[in-house]
Amino acid sequence: MEGRLQTLIVTLLVLITASYIPVESLNHNISSAIELEDSKSVHSVTEQTIQEWDMDAGNWYSIQTNCQTCTSSLFFNDVMIHSNELNYSGQISDGGKLKLVIDNPQFENFESSILTNVSDNHLNTRPSPQTNFPSTYVYQCPQQNNCIDKDSPILASTYLENHSNHSVHGILESQQIDYFGFTVSNGQIVELNLQHANSDIEFTSYFQNSTSEVEIADHLSASSITNHITNPNLKYIDIVDDGRLVIKVSSATVDTIWSVGIIVHNQSQTSMLDLSEDTEILGHGTKSVIIEMNSTMSLNLQPSIFDVDYTYQSLVNSEWVFSGSGLFSHGINNYIFPLPSSTALKLIISADVFYLQINIVDFDDIDSGLEAPSLPPILASTDNSSWPVLDVKGPNLIGEFTHSIGDTSDVYRIDIDAWEDSIHFVKIEIEGNINDFEIELIEKDQEDWSEVESKVRTITLGKLSVAIEISRGTHFFRISLLNSSTDNAWGEYVEPTKYTIITTYELVDEGEEPWFPPDENAQKWGNIARWFMGILFLLPALYLGMIQIRKKNYAKEMLSKKQRLQWLKSRLDEGISPKQNRRELARSLDAVATLDWNDACQTWGEADILYRTKNVAIACWRLDPRIAETSDSWPIIVGVYIIEGNWEIAALRLDSPEGEAWEIKSVTPRFLHSGYEVFLDSMMKGNKTFLSLELVGSANSVDIELNGRMNGEPHACRTSKTLYRDEEE
């Protein structure tokens, strides 16, 4: 009886174990994927390491210890099956426990690459473009460019979501070919990482749309045993159309076990870079960044690992002007210089993957924020504010000849503020490479701007100095390079030549304090002139006041009627031309901004998007497409209300959450815009702005974001709701 009971218990345990196998098998497959990721971490340097895995019947394993001085043994169900190999691989016929024991008497640092519970579950025939094909899950980087591992020797990407692994793996039994595929979109970049293979392997990529197929020329391959630790191997595929990517896995060797990591990166968007906060640029493919700077700043860029192609433009008078292009070499300092009078710089970077460190280098003279001109002003009436002021009573100052921009001569302004007929002694001495310098001190006649006296000096007795007695007013000091011819092109970096200016000042004669008795006629006509000029100055203010009153009255009229957008639609239905309606809309946009925010929003009608924080409120409405100036464009209205804080360099950004990026075709009222951004510049507390925008693109939705600097700190806000082109969505 006891024997029968024991047999029954054993039978029940077997049945329970059998029913548990599918769930356990799923857990093993997940564990195997995680195991490959975990193996990237360095093993603790211990004398012995033991690892175990539950294996399912029929599944495969591949273990690469990567330890040169170690000895190892592989056990299955406590029976040794292999020993002292760098690469263990095989198939398990029955379920059980696989155990690896590594003895490390030399305490070598090593990382193992381990793949367990691998099965052959991929198709063996490549589908045609018209054939339905099961899509394999691949990892999409959730944050733009944040997946790049800056410590990787090849800048490989990592998985951000709880360090989970989403690699694809399989086994080529009997030299069969495996196929898997996944959906891709235009603008994406697919990163293939050969993580593990126990023999030669090749991954061939095919792009398919609904009608055709193209083979990607550049293959990912290895000629022998490999893993991501000892032999990092990446390939990048640029996607230029919507479709799917089919990957062919092949090998000349039977029973090849493989694993490939796949990370999909979205197209990089143009962004503002605040170098007070961000000093790094990361990305794939092509990326554009806009940096606020002036014409006395240069950028120092240091690519890591790989060289980077670049093009840059300077913002001059609200227009982007091409300024240069070339190659940033890794491991060295690379410099670029904006054009004169620039207020910003747009840097366009291109490479499969890139990581650059960036910082600003000032090349202004004597800490003035100005690059000293090469010649004095020709006329006394010339605005001389661009000539740096040399304080002859101040401390020593440092200037430089910036050879990269062709700077070979610097002229400084000397302002002497004193009584009439006073005389002053000024001495200027130069330290630096004085053998290469020539200096000149120029005294100007304040009435006709002629040179009263000019002294030119070169090195004498090992010193370079000049001294002169000058009168009250504006005078100039010039320092120049002798034999200043250079072979470098504009913008090509050459080490600058620096110099130190040492000034000595003495008041020789104070002169007499001037005094003039008032003239009666001057007093009389002066009073009349002041009243007349005062009235003239008030006239523009009165005119603006009248315009403002008319604007407010019109806004109140709109508020009483409300449903302005519905009214515009009815006008279009009546046959009134879109041009007339656009003029009416432009007038309404200007007037509504004078109302309270809630009243202004109600005037247009129910908003499609209404978003509010403690600092900013944003509202958005769809417009009838018939009112658009450009055919097939999508017209919308966006309202922005600054509740708290003062914004600088504010920009309205219209992102496409999926599909092609938007292009802003027109903005009313007129604001500077580029691509999918509208530049609002400065916005103070209480400002209300309503814009009519026309968007061109194939996407069906838009996300609205306001970014810039609020109270001197970078700030951004994004509407919590996406605006869809079709109301039913």
BAVEX-678076 format. One record per residue (C-alpha): x, y, z. Coordinates in steps of 0.001 Angstrom, whole numbers, plus 524288, in hexadecimal, padded with zeros to 5 digits. Layout:
N
XYZ...
# end
This chain:
729
80000800008000080ABA8093D8038581190806187F69A80540809637EEC48039F8161C7F64D811A9819D87F3B280FF8816D87E5268039381F3E7E4BE80A8082AA97EB25815C3829D87E19180C2E829647D61D804FA835787DB01811DA83CCD7DC90815A8839597CE978088883E397C96A8099484AD17D1208177584CD87CC1C8132E84A507BE1C808178543A7BF42811E585E377C43D81B8385C967B90181577866BD7AF7D815B7871927B9A38233286DBD7BE0C827E686D607B00C8230D87B467ADDC82A3087FA27BA018368D879337B539835CE8802E7A8388349F88D327AF2083FBC889A37B82D8487B8861E7ACE88466A893687A6D68490C89A217B3C5854E6891897B60885B718968D7A9C58598C8A4707AE7785E3C8A18C7BC3486A9889B9F7B70E86F3E8A9167B3348724A8AC117C16187FDD8A8677C6418801989C3C7CEA08844689E517DC7C8925E89A297DD18890EF88DC07E4F189858881227E4AD88C6B879757E07787FC287D1E7D967873EB874247D8558680F876C97CFBB85C2486E287CD5D850E086E047C3A084492865B87C25A8443C860147B4B1838B985AE17ACDB8398E84EBD7A49283DC78515C7967F8430D85F177991B850DB863CB7966A85B4286B1079DFE8679F872AE79AD287117877547A55D87D6987F2E7A2B28852D880E67AF4B88EDB88AFE7A9E28987A8878C7B4B48A6378846E7B0028AC7387FD37BCA28A09C878A57C22289CCA86A6E7C23288E89866C47C0E38853385B4A7C0F687765859F07BBBD86DE9850C97C2988606784BF37BF1F858B3846507CA5286593845F77D1F886C4683DD47C76B877FD844337C0DB875E9845417B234880FE84E9C7AE3F88CE6854FE7B4618977485F317B1FE891518653C7A5D988F90873867A29D8832C8708479B0B87908866C479FA386D798640D796CE863EA859147949385604854157958584F2E84E737A170847718421C79E9B840818418F7ABBB83C7184C447B5318458884EC97C08884F4B858127C6B885B4085D637BFAC86669861C77C87B873018690C7C53C87E5F8690D7CED5889AA8726A7CC1A8962C871C57D42289DE887E797D3B28AAAA87CA97DB4D8B0E2888A37D4D88A55E891517D89D8A3AC895BC7CA8C8990489FAB7C7758901F899E17BD318828489AC07B7AC87B2588F227B2928717888EE97A754866D1885047AA0085B2B880BF7A1DD8523E875F47A7018452E86FB27A38D8463B873477953583C8186D2878BE483A2486DD577D4F82D99875B977BF68308587E0D76FEB82BDA87C7C761EB8351B8764F7581482FC687CDF74BD4830A488B4C7489582317891007465C81FC68990473A5E81C078A75A73C2D80D9C8A3BF73A7980DEA898A27446E8095389A587526281498897FB75BB1814658971B76A8C81B298A2FA7703D825F68A0BB77A328261F8A9B4785ED831D28B2DC785AA835A38BD4A78F5B833198CB9C78C2883B0D8D571793C2830DF8DD1B79B97839458E92579D70840068EF5A791DE84EA38EC3E791E084E718E87A7A05E850C78DA1E79D9485ED78DC4D79948868A68D6867A2D58732C8E0F87A3A087C868D71F7A9DD87B318CD5D79EBB887628CC057960C87E898CD0578A0C873A78D56F78FF786A218CA3178FDF85C8E8CCAE79538856A18C6957A156848E78C32E7A59D8434A8CD217AF168373B8C6357B43383BB58BFA07C0BC847C48BAA77B9A283F678B0577B2DF844888A9F77A68F83CC58A98A799F68467B8A2407917D842528988A78700848AD88B0E787678479487DDB7810284E568716877C5C851A286DD776E4584F2C85F4976EF785437857897635D859308641675D0284B688695C75B77849A7877C6758E3841B987FD9762908396488BB575F1B832F1895B1767E482DCA8A34B76576827AA8AF5276B61820EF8BBE17674A828FA8C844764F5825D28D66E7619482C388E0F07596F836EA8E825760C7839D38DD3B76A78847508D75876C8A848678C8E676FA48541E8C4B3777C78584A8B66977669861598B13C78105867618A3CA77F08866B289F3F78D1E869F2890DA78C5286D4A88610782A38740687902784A58788D878497767E8792F8805176A0A86CF388868767F88676D8924575E5A85B9489B2B75F72856358A0217528384BDD8AAC8752B7840D88AD08748EC837CC8B8B4748A582A178B5B9743C681E5B8BE327411D8115F8B9AD73BB9816AE8B7CB72DEB8257A8B67472DBB831A28B1B6734DA83F658B755735E184B0E8B06873BC0853368B8AC74506861188B7EF74001868498B8BF74D04867688ABBD75457869D88A8A1762A28729B89CC3763A587D348954E76AE08864488ADA765A2887B58834F772668831F882737807B87FBA88FFB785678788B897A078FDA875A68A5C37931287FBB8A60179E1588C218A1A37975C888AA8A62A7899387E898B12A789178780B8B18D77BBB86D8F8BB367777A866928BECD76AEC85D2E8CA20768B98523E8CA5475EB884BF58D72F75A9C83D898D5A375784838F98DE8174C6682AFD8D97974AB98200A8D2FE7524B81FEA8C43D751A9826698B8C07585D8342C8B3BD75A2D8367A8A53B757EF842F789F7675DBB8490D893217581A851C788B497615185B09881B375AC58673B879C675DCC87011870107571887098868127639D8666285E9B768AB85F68861C077580863BA86FD8776A685DE4876847829D85C2B885317811285705891637879B855B789F2878224851B98AB5C78982848E18B4C67820C845F48C2A57864383DEA8CBE377DE3841028DA6477F28837CA8E51777AAA83C638F0307721D8434B8FAE9779BB83BFF907DA77A44841CA91581779CF843AA91A4F787B1848DD925E278F498555492353796E58580E92B187A3378668F929A07A5C8864CC92E1B7B3C685D2E921817B5F0860BD918127AAEC86EB5915937A6B986C609091579EF2866699059C791E9862598F78B78F5485B088F18C7840D85A0B8E90977814859988ECE7769CC857AD8FB8E768A68549E90532773818532191403773A58555A91C5577FB3853C092B077812585CDA931F878A9585B1D93FF778EF9868059473578DE086E6095371788818791E9564077EBC883F99561678905881369481F78D2A8866393BB47870F8828792DAA7899588C2C9235078E0088735915AF78A7888D6B908CA78E3B8877C8FC9E787E6889158EFD278F1B88CC08E31278837888A18E6FD77A5088AB38F23F770F487EB58FA8876DE087ACB901ED761868756A90F84763F486F8691B7575D9886C82927FC764BB865159348C7623386544941D7768DC8591A949D276BE985BCF9574676635850B5961337654D846879567C767A384BCB94E3475C6B853AC9419575CF386045943447554A86919937D5751B1875C0939157596487D7792C9E7573E87DF691DD8756C3887BD91306758EA88B72907E2761DC88CCC907FE770A0897D48FE9A7740D8964F8F6CB7808189FBC8F81B78BC28A3BE9062E7888889E57913E378A1B896A6918E077E6B8929E9271A77D448885892E367753E8863C93CDB774858797E9441B771B8878BA94EEE767BC879E995D0676C6E86D57962C977242867EB9552A774D285DF99531077FA685CC49444377EBD862EF938867783385C6A92C72772468650C92052772838613D914B9769F68684D9081D76DAE868688FB7A765D786DA98EDF7769778687C8E04D76C12869EA8E35877A88870588EEDE78138873908F42478EA0879BB9019578F8A87DD0909E679AFB87C07918497982F87F6C9251E79E9A8806E9338979B3088D8093A87799D388D1C9497979A5D896A7950CE791C58925B95EB1794F889CC0968E2797F689F6A96E397A5B9892F8967B57AB2A88AB1971807A3C4881C39680479CAD886A896E26790028908D96AA4785AE898DB976D8783DD8980697C5C775E98A45097D6076DAE8A35198C0976ACB89EB89983277222891C899E7176DF5893459A7537622D889C09B20676650886AD9B86D77347878369B59A770B787ACA9A6F576F858749799EA877A1D8809199A12781AC879799911C78B4787F6398518784AA88D419895D78868890C6983CC795E0893D398E227A0158A18A98D8C7A5B78A0F59928B7B3AC8AE169993A7B58E8AB9899A1F7C4338A7FD98BCE7C5988AF6197EF87C77F8B749977637BD8D8AF1E971D37B2738B0CD966557A9278ADBD9669079AB78B06395D1678FA68B1F695BD6781118A8539515477D0D8AF0794C05770EE8A3799432576DB089B6494F06769BB8A69A95682763658A8D195F9276F0A8B5ED9669376D8F8B34D9740D773478AB9B9790277F108A75B9870D781718A29D98B9D78ED589B68997FF792868A0CC9A0E379D40896C89AA1A7A34B89C0E9B55E7AB758913F9BC217B328896579C8937B98D895829D7507B9798982C9DF157AD3D8A68C9E1DF7AA3E8AB059D7107B38F8B7169CF437AF728B98E9C1007B2718C5649B81E7B1948C2BF9AA387ACF08CCC799F717ABC48C9BF991F77A6668D2EC986487A75C8D114979057A10B8D53896BA87A60C8D54B95F4679DEC8DBE295BE0791118E02396A1178FCE8E99696722784B68DD95964C177C1C8D60E971107800D8D50097F4677BE68CD64989187841F8C7FB996B2781558C1CF9A0E478A348B9549AABF782DC8B4749B7E2788128A8819BCF2780C68A3E29CAF477EE28961C9CAAE78472890C89D48477A8C895DC9D04576D4389A5D9C2697711B8A7E79C46576BAD8B3D39BE6F7721F8BA149C83777B668C5269BEF077E6B8C82B9B0CA77BBC8D3559A8AC7813E8D70F99B5B77B8A8E01F99246782FB8E685984F9781848EF3397DC878B2D8FA2398620790DE903E09815879B0B8FBBA9756E79D928EF3397D267A04D8E3789815F798778DCE498DCF79D5F8D79299ADB798C68D46B9A7657A03E8CDA19B3F879C7B8C6F19BFE87A2308B8C89C0A779DC88AD5F9C9CB79FFA89F6E9C7737A441897259BF4C79AF58980B9B2A47932D8A4FD9AD0178E7D8A9B399FB6789BA8B4049956878C2A8B7A498B69781C68BF9E97EF2782D08C3299774C7768B8CA7B96B29772918D6C896CF476A7F8D7C3963DF75EC28C9DC95F84761628C7B595735755528C19B94A12758A98BE7F93E607503C8B278939B37578B8A4E093B20751E089A6B942A47593E8951193A47764438A0A5930D9764218A5DA93005771FC8B335935E2774BB8B81B93849782868B57C946B9785B38C02F950557893E8BD77956AF796618C2DF9632E79C1C8C1B896AF87A8B68BF10979AA7A9118C50D981467B47D8C08B98F827B5BB8C60F99B157BD428BE3F9A7AB7BEE68C1BC9B4EE7C4908B9BA9C1857C4DE8C3489CC127C0558BA9F9D8417C02C8ACCD9D9027C5A48A8DF9E4CF7BD5A89D8C9EDAA7C0F588F8F9E9F17C427886F59EF7E7B93387B739F8A07BC128725D9FF9F7B286867BFA098D7B67F85A53A063D7B11A85538A0DDE7A54684783A13DE7A6818438FA106C798A3848A7A02A079A9B8403CA015F7A6D88341AA06BE79FD48350E9FE7E793A4839C59F2F679B7482CEB9F2C47A2EA8253B9F3C47963782D3F9E9047901382B3E9E02879BD581C6E9E1D079B4281C4A9DFC878C8F824D69D3A078D4781CCB9CE8D798A7810569CF86790A7816F09C8D87852781B599BDCF78DF980D769BC4B7933A8073A9BB01785CD80BEE9ACF07834D8075F9A93F790DE7F9E59AF0678E1A7F93E9A7C6781277FD0199AEE7879E7F30F99D7B792507E84E99F40788367EC33992A0781877EC1698B8178E9E7DE7E990C6791DA7D95298C51784A47DFB397F16786BD7D96797D75794307CC049819178F067CD219779D784267D13796D3D78E177C55897058796927BCBA96F0D78A7B7C2BC961B2787C47C0BF95DAE795F77B241960E87954B7B06C958A2789137B9B794D6078C6E7BB5194123783D17C466948BB77AD47C94E93C88773DD7BB6293810771017B89D945A976B877C475944C2762807BFC89375775DDB7B25F93CB675AB27B8AD947B3752B67C03393D7474AEF7B398935E1748C37AD6094268743A17B7FA943877395A7BFF494E8273F607CDDB94CF173A8C7D81E9468D7435F7E0C29529E741897D67595B6E747C77D4A1951C0752D77E364951217553C7E3A696003756937D85C95F44760327DF6395474767A37EC0795C71768777E4739680C76DDA7DDB995F3F777C87EA789593277C687EFE39668D77FC17E37A96B46786837E0B395F1B78E9D7EE1096039795287E90596C5279C6D7DE7B964587A3757DF4895C5D7AFC67E48C94EB87ACC27D7E7947647AFAC7CFD49515B7A8227D952950B179CC37D837941CD79C1D7C95B9425E79CB67C95294C0E7915D7CEC7941C8788117C5C39371A78CF77C88C92A5D794127D724927797938B7DBDC91A7578E127E72F91AD2797BE7E760922727A4797F39B920DA7ACE17F77B928837B8F080275928727C30980594932187CDC980E65939607C430808C2937B57B6797FBBB9353F7AFD47FAB892FF57A1EE7EE7792E81799A47EC859296078BDC7E1929294A781C17E00A922CD7747C7DCCF92BDC7692A7D4BE928F675D287DE959241F752DF7D84C92D19748B97DDF39391D74F667EBF89348D74D1B7F46893BF9743797FBFD92FC273FB27F4989243173A2E7F4EE91767741F17FA1091EB574DDF7F41C91D6075B757F04C92A7F7619A7EF7E92BA67706E7EF279364877AC57F830935A2786907F6C993EB179244801679408D79C9C7FF67947927A99680AD094A4F7B2CB80505949687C07E8118994A9A7C85A81FBC94D6D7C51A826E49542C7BA0C82AFB94C247AE18836C494E2F7A54083A239472F7988D82C6A9417F798F7828F19384778DE081C6E9313378A7181F6A9237C785B5815AD91B3477DFE819FD90CF577E6B81482901D177686812F18F64E78015812CC8ECF4774A9815F28EE007665681C9A8F8F275EDC820C7905567660C81832911587641181CB191D6975C7C816E192A88760388132F9314F7537080DFD93E21758DF80BB694512765E28020095019768C8805A09599376ECF81322958B9768B481D2B951F77714082A4C94C2476D868289693D9A76B04830CB932357663E82CB292433763C782335920D576EA0826F192BE4777FF821B6939BD779B882ACA942FB780EE8231894BB778A4E82F309522A7905C82BFE9594279D3381EEE957A17A43881C3095EA07B0E3812A695B317BBBC804A695D9E7B724807DE95CB17A88D7FD69956537A0258008895266792497F79894BF87884E7FDA09466D77BDC7F7BA940D876F77800A89363D76A018006B92E5F75D65806E89210B75E9E80B729192A752DC80E4890AAB753FE808B88FD0A75317807008FAD8761B77F9748FA93767E57FC509006177531804A790A7A77C1F80A0790C8F789D980BEB91A9378E518178891E6F796D581C4D92B8A79C0B82AA292C4F79FC583486936C87A2F783A4893D337AF03830F4941497B9E4836CA94A937C3EF8444C947267BEC58427D9384E7C00683F9A92E7C7B51E8312E92AFB7B532827BE9238F7ACA38198F91F4B7ACF081216916427A3E68037F9147D7A2687FEAE907E57A8737F5AB9056079CE07F8D99031278E9A7F17590AF0784667EC85902657792F7E9D99077576B927DCD79005C76AEF7D31A9040A775897CDF98F627777437DB6E8F1B777BF6
# end
